[in-house]
């Protein structure tokens, strides 16, 4: 483990992508996480641990076994370990865009390639970075993250930051993060996150079925899809707006109008078909900017395409993964064209 960690640390320090101080906090945070790990089986067997924790972890291990045996996800020690990190989030991600753009400010790393955010193990450090970016006139958003994948470089643990979730939400996280270990394309966040999100959603459907549970409520699924579609539609309108040759003041007014339209259309859904369900109120009522919309485009953009590919492969996970790997090996333009073709099949 130490040799592996030192190899990663050297890659970080030799990279010209960012400052040594930034990489130092990444290395220090990851090292602390590695040191905090202990086998889940050991925690479950310890009568001194809280009974609720032991039961929650026991259920997680059933989902972990299902992930490898039925979903054909990596069979290693990831999520068979536990780490108490003593804080609500393991890392805070900082997203940023230009004022009139929905293209993220990408950051490149030796292992993960280029991604649309920078991660900080300290909330204060994330806020400091966000403040500096705002001074440069950028749109910025900070998001707390309860878990992440090291893409198989280390055995990732279940963390205490995940323990407030229900059993099923914890299972979906395991499916999602193991999907990143199963396949990952450098420098294509949309592809990677959409692939993992599809594996999470289809894996959860099958996990419910094997336990004899009814499918997730159609109303809940429909609300989630409708909310995401509101965000994606807003992104499209903003992209069209930002392509226009408008003066800065006029652009700002039109931008603000689009965000108000998003809120108005959300309220129409909430107070109409959703019958007053306010589950997304907290998100929609926060200050809006381009950066807050980024995760939706990244995590959901190609989910319908992967769903179509899964059906095309007869619901066979191994054939599906092989097709995904083949697509991931294509040049970027061809990859996106293939995904768009699959997406059109799903319409």
Secondary structure, DSSP 8 states (H G I E B T S, - for coil): -HHHHHHHHHHHHH-SSS-HHHHHHHHHHHHHHHHHEEEHHHHHT-TTS-HHHHHHHHHHHHHHHHHHHTS----SSTTSEEE--SSS-SEEEEEEE-TT--SB--EEETTTEEES-EEESSHHHHHHHHHHHHHTT-EEEEEEES----TTSS---EEGGGTTS-HHHHHHHHHHHHHHHH---TT-HHHHHHHHHHHHHHHHHHHHHHTT-----HHHHHHHHHHHHHHHHHHHHHHHHHTS---HHHHHHHHHHHHHHHHHHHHHHHHTTTTT--TTHHHHTS---HHHHHHHHHHHTTHHHHHHHHHHTTT-HHHHHHHHHHHHTS-HHHHHHHHHHHHHHH-
